Amino acid sequence: MLYFLINFTYNSNKMFFMFNIFFSTLISISSNSWLGCWIGLEINLLSFIPLISNVNNLLSSEASLKYFLIQSISSINFLFIILMMMYSLKIYNMNNFIILLNLTLLMKMGSVPFHFWFPNIIEGLSWMNCFIIMTWQKIVPMILLSYCFNFNFLIFIVIMNAMIGAIGGINQTSIRKILSFSSINNLSWMIMSIMISENLWMIYFIIYSFITFMLCFIFFIYNFFYLNQFFFFNLKMIIKLNLFINFLSLGGLPPFLGFFPKWMVINFLINNNLMFINFILIMMSLIMLFFYIRMTYSSLMMNYSKLKWLKMKNKQNYNFWMNFYLSFSLLGLPISTLFFF
């Protein structure tokens, strides 16, 4: 795991931009004005662009340009809307401005109906950048969304995120695009949880980030990018089992760790008679589990010849980290039993 982090932060310029991303997030979530939040978002954008761009990779250069255009458009709209809210605070109906403000934040985090840029940009990123854009870059828009939102509008967005995230990932062959649609589906759960409680959202976000890091870490080690590479994944059974369990945990299958925050959201929806939303979220999670199992079935259930050119990033021994991640993913049952009973 240290190689995974050192490989990304060995360059001093990248370390500088990583610190900028960290502190810009703190600026946005600790600011007491909308303009301060906007400044933090701009610093975050200008710090993440150099991490994406790579002169030796045309896909990453294209992804950095697309990311800059999308985020700058949403930032301009965000600034325009907050200035309009300040100017017309006592004149117009504020519900319209709240919906527009929510739309700009949804655009920043890659949510429906502005989700088209998200899988295309992730396709050109490295695994470390994929992890950052799927987890850390969603913190500020989610926190700002919790300050001011329209409940009925966000319920519609939650339903659409769950459906498009589940259906969009079925016909994909790229692992990065599958994880991006998985992120869109999990975004529906995160939006639902942050409307309930910020503490519940924090629990969900930490667990989701940890599981996503495990998967990105494994794919980084074995240079996995496409589904057909699973056909030649003939390595140790403990690694296959680790990958399989982490996918099931990401899909929210009990008794794994990923089911624990989803169980809390389901429990709240049942107590508040929101059964229709509950049904959609659970059904879409079943579709997600279908193509997670489809990804790992070929490497678990079938025996293929081991190819000599299937090489790891380096020759370090990762068995300790694999076993650690596997044992951590299996903690869902004791944790949920402790909290609920």
C-alpha positions as CSV (number, residue, x, y, z in Angstrom):
1,M,0.0,0.0,0.0
2,L,2.9,2.4,0.7
3,Y,4.1,1.9,-2.9
4,F,0.6,2.9,-4.1
5,L,0.8,6.2,-2.1
6,I,4.5,6.9,-2.6
7,N,4.2,6.3,-6.4
8,F,1.6,9.1,-6.4
9,T,3.2,11.5,-3.9
10,Y,6.9,11.1,-4.8
11,N,6.8,14.1,-7.0
12,S,7.0,17.3,-4.8
13,N,4.6,19.1,-7.2
14,K,2.0,16.5,-6.7
15,M,2.4,16.6,-3.0
16,F,1.9,20.4,-3.1
17,F,-1.3,20.0,-5.1
18,M,-2.5,17.3,-2.8
19,F,-2.1,19.6,0.2
20,N,-4.0,22.3,-1.8
21,I,-6.9,19.9,-2.4
22,F,-7.0,19.0,1.3
23,F,-6.9,22.6,2.5
24,S,-9.4,23.9,-0.1
25,T,-11.8,21.3,1.2
26,L,-11.4,22.6,4.7
27,I,-11.8,26.2,3.4
28,S,-15.2,25.3,1.8
29,I,-16.7,23.3,4.6
30,S,-15.6,25.7,7.3
31,S,-16.6,29.0,5.6
32,N,-19.5,31.0,6.9
33,S,-20.4,32.5,3.6
34,W,-21.3,31.2,0.1
35,L,-18.5,33.3,-1.4
36,G,-15.9,31.6,0.8
37,C,-17.3,28.2,-0.3
38,W,-16.9,29.2,-3.9
39,I,-13.3,30.3,-3.3
40,G,-12.6,26.9,-1.8
41,L,-14.2,25.1,-4.8
42,E,-12.0,27.1,-7.2
43,I,-8.8,26.3,-5.4
44,N,-9.8,22.7,-5.3
45,L,-10.5,22.7,-9.1
46,L,-7.1,24.4,-9.9
47,S,-5.3,22.0,-7.7
48,F,-6.8,18.8,-9.1
49,I,-6.2,19.7,-12.8
50,P,-2.3,19.3,-12.6
51,L,-2.8,15.9,-10.9
52,I,-4.9,14.6,-13.8
53,S,-2.9,16.0,-16.7
54,N,0.0,14.0,-18.1
55,V,1.8,15.0,-21.3
56,N,2.6,11.4,-22.1
57,N,-1.0,10.3,-22.0
58,L,-3.5,11.8,-24.4
59,L,-6.5,10.4,-22.5
60,S,-5.5,12.1,-19.2
61,S,-4.9,15.4,-21.1
62,E,-8.4,15.2,-22.6
63,A,-9.8,14.2,-19.2
64,S,-8.2,17.2,-17.5
65,L,-9.6,19.6,-20.2
66,K,-13.1,18.1,-19.9
67,Y,-12.9,18.3,-16.1
68,F,-11.8,21.9,-16.2
69,L,-14.7,22.9,-18.5
70,I,-17.4,21.1,-16.5
71,Q,-16.2,22.3,-13.2
72,S,-15.7,25.9,-14.3
73,I,-19.2,26.1,-15.9
74,S,-20.7,24.8,-12.6
75,S,-18.6,27.2,-10.6
76,I,-19.8,30.1,-12.7
77,N,-23.4,29.1,-12.3
78,F,-22.8,28.6,-8.5
79,L,-21.4,32.1,-8.2
80,F,-24.2,33.6,-10.3
81,I,-26.9,31.9,-8.2
82,I,-25.5,32.9,-4.9
83,L,-25.1,36.5,-6.0
84,M,-28.7,36.5,-7.2
85,M,-29.8,35.0,-3.9
86,M,-28.0,37.8,-2.0
87,Y,-29.5,40.5,-4.3
88,S,-33.1,39.3,-4.4
89,L,-33.4,37.8,-0.9
90,K,-36.7,39.6,-0.1
91,I,-38.2,40.0,-3.6
92,Y,-38.5,36.5,-5.2
93,N,-39.5,33.0,-4.1
94,M,-36.3,31.4,-2.8
95,N,-37.4,27.8,-3.6
96,N,-36.5,28.4,-7.3
97,F,-33.0,29.6,-6.4
98,I,-32.5,26.6,-4.0
99,I,-33.2,24.2,-6.8
100,L,-30.8,26.0,-9.1
101,L,-28.2,26.0,-6.4
102,N,-28.7,22.2,-5.9
103,L,-28.3,21.7,-9.6
104,T,-24.9,23.3,-9.7
105,L,-23.7,21.2,-6.8
106,L,-25.1,18.0,-8.4
107,M,-23.2,19.0,-11.6
108,K,-20.0,19.3,-9.6
109,M,-20.3,15.8,-8.0
110,G,-21.3,14.1,-11.3
111,S,-24.9,13.4,-10.3
112,V,-27.9,12.9,-12.6
113,P,-28.9,14.8,-14.8
114,F,-25.3,16.0,-15.3
115,H,-23.6,12.6,-15.1
116,F,-22.4,12.2,-18.7
117,W,-19.0,13.7,-18.0
118,F,-18.2,11.5,-15.1
119,P,-17.6,8.1,-16.8
120,N,-15.8,9.7,-19.7
121,I,-13.4,11.6,-17.5
122,I,-12.7,8.6,-15.2
123,E,-11.8,6.5,-18.3
124,G,-8.7,8.7,-18.8
125,L,-7.5,8.7,-15.2
126,S,-5.1,6.6,-13.2
127,W,-6.4,4.5,-10.4
128,M,-5.3,7.0,-7.7
129,N,-7.0,9.9,-9.5
130,C,-10.1,7.7,-9.9
131,F,-10.2,7.1,-6.2
132,I,-9.9,10.9,-5.5
133,I,-12.6,11.9,-8.0
134,M,-15.0,9.2,-6.7
135,T,-14.5,10.0,-3.0
136,W,-12.7,13.2,-1.9
137,Q,-14.0,15.4,-4.7
138,K,-17.6,14.7,-3.5
139,I,-17.1,16.0,0.0
140,V,-17.5,19.7,-0.6
141,P,-20.6,19.5,-2.9
142,M,-22.3,17.1,-0.4
143,I,-21.6,19.3,2.6
144,L,-22.9,22.4,0.7
145,L,-25.9,20.5,-0.5
146,S,-26.8,19.7,3.2
147,Y,-26.9,23.4,4.0
148,C,-29.7,24.3,1.6
149,F,-31.8,21.8,-0.4
150,N,-35.3,21.1,-1.7
151,F,-36.5,17.8,-0.3
152,N,-38.9,16.8,-3.0
153,F,-36.4,17.7,-5.8
154,L,-33.6,15.7,-4.1
155,I,-35.9,12.7,-3.7
156,F,-36.4,12.7,-7.5
157,I,-32.6,13.0,-8.0
158,V,-32.0,10.0,-5.6
159,I,-34.4,7.8,-7.6
160,M,-32.8,8.8,-10.9
161,N,-29.2,8.3,-9.6
162,A,-30.1,4.8,-8.4
163,M,-31.7,3.8,-11.7
164,I,-29.1,5.3,-14.1
165,G,-26.1,4.1,-11.9
166,A,-27.5,0.5,-12.0
167,I,-28.6,0.4,-15.6
168,G,-25.7,2.3,-17.1
169,G,-23.1,-0.1,-15.7
170,I,-24.6,-3.3,-17.2
171,N,-23.2,-3.0,-20.8
172,Q,-19.8,-1.6,-19.8
173,T,-16.5,-3.5,-20.4
174,S,-14.2,-1.0,-18.7
175,I,-13.7,-1.5,-15.0
176,R,-13.2,2.3,-14.5
177,K,-16.6,3.0,-16.1
178,I,-18.2,0.3,-14.1
179,L,-16.9,1.8,-10.9
180,S,-18.0,5.3,-12.1
181,F,-21.6,4.1,-12.5
182,S,-21.3,2.4,-9.2
183,S,-20.3,5.7,-7.7
184,I,-23.4,7.3,-9.3
185,N,-25.5,4.6,-7.7
186,N,-23.9,5.0,-4.3
187,L,-24.4,8.8,-4.7
188,S,-28.1,8.2,-4.4
189,W,-27.6,6.5,-1.0
190,M,-25.2,9.3,0.1
191,I,-27.7,12.1,-0.9
192,M,-30.4,10.2,1.0
193,S,-28.2,9.8,4.1
194,I,-27.1,13.4,4.2
195,M,-30.8,14.5,4.1
196,I,-31.3,12.3,7.1
197,S,-28.2,13.1,9.2
198,E,-24.7,14.4,8.6
199,N,-23.4,11.7,11.0
200,L,-25.0,9.0,8.9
201,W,-23.5,10.5,5.7
202,M,-20.1,10.5,7.3
203,I,-20.4,6.8,8.3
204,Y,-21.6,5.9,4.8
205,F,-18.9,8.0,3.1
206,I,-16.0,6.6,5.2
207,I,-17.0,3.0,4.5
208,Y,-17.6,3.6,0.8
209,S,-14.3,5.4,0.5
210,F,-12.5,2.5,2.3
211,I,-14.0,-0.2,0.0
212,T,-13.3,1.9,-3.1
213,F,-9.7,2.3,-2.0
214,M,-9.4,-1.5,-1.6
215,L,-10.6,-2.1,-5.1
216,C,-8.5,0.7,-6.7
217,F,-5.5,-0.6,-4.8
218,I,-6.0,-4.2,-6.2
219,F,-6.6,-2.9,-9.7
220,F,-3.5,-0.7,-9.5
221,I,-1.3,-3.6,-8.4
222,Y,-2.4,-5.9,-11.2
223,N,-2.9,-3.3,-13.9
224,F,-6.6,-4.1,-14.3
225,F,-8.6,-1.9,-16.7
226,Y,-11.0,-4.1,-18.6
227,L,-13.2,-7.1,-18.0
228,N,-11.4,-9.5,-20.3
229,Q,-8.4,-9.3,-18.0
230,F,-10.4,-11.2,-15.4
231,F,-10.3,-14.3,-17.7
232,F,-6.5,-14.5,-17.1
233,F,-6.6,-13.7,-13.4
234,N,-5.3,-17.0,-12.2
235,L,-3.5,-16.0,-9.0
236,K,-3.8,-17.0,-5.4
237,M,-7.3,-17.8,-4.2
238,I,-7.1,-15.4,-1.2
239,I,-6.7,-12.5,-3.7
240,K,-9.7,-13.7,-5.7
241,L,-11.7,-14.1,-2.6
242,N,-10.7,-10.6,-1.4
243,L,-11.8,-9.1,-4.7
244,F,-15.1,-11.0,-4.7
245,I,-15.9,-10.0,-1.1
246,N,-15.0,-6.4,-1.6
247,F,-17.3,-6.2,-4.6
248,L,-20.2,-7.8,-2.6
249,S,-19.5,-5.3,0.2
250,L,-19.6,-2.4,-2.3
251,G,-22.9,-3.7,-3.5
252,G,-24.3,-3.8,0.0
253,L,-24.8,-7.5,0.4
254,P,-25.2,-8.6,4.1
255,P,-23.3,-9.5,6.2
256,F,-20.4,-7.5,4.7
257,L,-19.3,-4.1,5.8
258,G,-20.9,-2.2,2.9
259,F,-24.4,-3.3,4.1
260,F,-24.0,-1.6,7.5
261,P,-24.6,2.1,6.4
262,K,-27.3,1.0,3.8
263,W,-29.1,-0.8,6.6
264,M,-29.3,2.4,8.6
265,V,-30.7,4.3,5.6
266,I,-33.2,1.5,4.9
267,N,-34.2,1.5,8.6
268,F,-34.9,5.3,8.5
269,L,-36.9,5.0,5.2
270,I,-39.1,2.3,6.7
271,N,-39.7,4.3,9.9
272,N,-40.8,7.3,7.8
273,N,-43.1,5.4,5.4
274,L,-40.9,6.1,2.4
275,M,-41.3,2.5,1.1
276,F,-41.3,3.4,-2.6
277,I,-37.9,5.0,-2.5
278,N,-36.7,2.1,-0.3
279,F,-37.9,-0.4,-2.9
280,I,-36.1,1.4,-5.8
281,L,-32.8,1.7,-3.9
282,I,-32.8,-2.0,-2.9
283,M,-33.8,-3.2,-6.4
284,M,-31.1,-1.1,-8.1
285,S,-28.5,-2.4,-5.6
286,L,-29.5,-6.0,-6.7
287,I,-28.7,-5.0,-10.3
288,M,-25.3,-3.6,-9.1
289,L,-24.6,-6.9,-7.4
290,F,-25.4,-8.7,-10.7
291,F,-22.6,-7.1,-12.7
292,Y,-20.2,-7.2,-9.7
293,I,-20.7,-11.0,-9.6
294,R,-20.4,-11.2,-13.3
295,M,-17.0,-9.5,-13.1
296,T,-15.5,-11.9,-10.6
297,Y,-17.3,-15.1,-11.7
298,S,-14.8,-15.9,-14.5
299,S,-11.8,-15.6,-12.2
300,L,-13.4,-17.6,-9.3
301,M,-15.3,-20.4,-11.0
302,M,-13.2,-21.1,-14.1
303,N,-9.7,-22.4,-14.5
304,Y,-7.5,-20.7,-17.0
305,S,-3.8,-21.0,-17.9
306,K,-1.6,-18.6,-16.1
307,L,0.1,-16.2,-18.5
308,K,3.7,-15.2,-18.0
309,W,3.2,-11.6,-19.0
310,L,0.7,-10.9,-16.2
311,K,3.0,-8.8,-14.0
312,M,2.5,-6.8,-10.9
313,K,3.7,-3.2,-10.4
314,N,6.6,-4.4,-8.3
315,K,7.8,-7.5,-6.5
316,Q,6.7,-6.6,-3.0
317,N,4.6,-8.9,-1.0
318,Y,1.0,-7.7,-0.7
319,N,-0.4,-10.7,1.2
320,F,-0.6,-8.8,4.5
321,W,-2.7,-6.0,3.0
322,M,-4.9,-8.4,1.1
323,N,-5.7,-10.3,4.2
324,F,-6.2,-7.1,6.2
325,Y,-8.7,-5.8,3.7
326,L,-10.5,-9.1,3.6
327,S,-10.8,-9.3,7.4
328,F,-12.0,-5.7,7.5
329,S,-14.7,-6.3,4.9
330,L,-16.0,-9.2,7.0
331,L,-16.6,-6.9,10.0
332,G,-20.1,-5.9,8.8
333,L,-22.0,-8.5,10.8
334,P,-20.4,-7.9,14.2
335,I,-20.6,-4.1,13.7
336,S,-24.3,-4.1,12.7
337,T,-25.1,-6.5,15.5
338,L,-23.4,-4.2,18.0
339,F,-25.3,-1.1,16.8
340,F,-28.7,-2.5,16.2
341,F,-29.1,-5.1,19.0
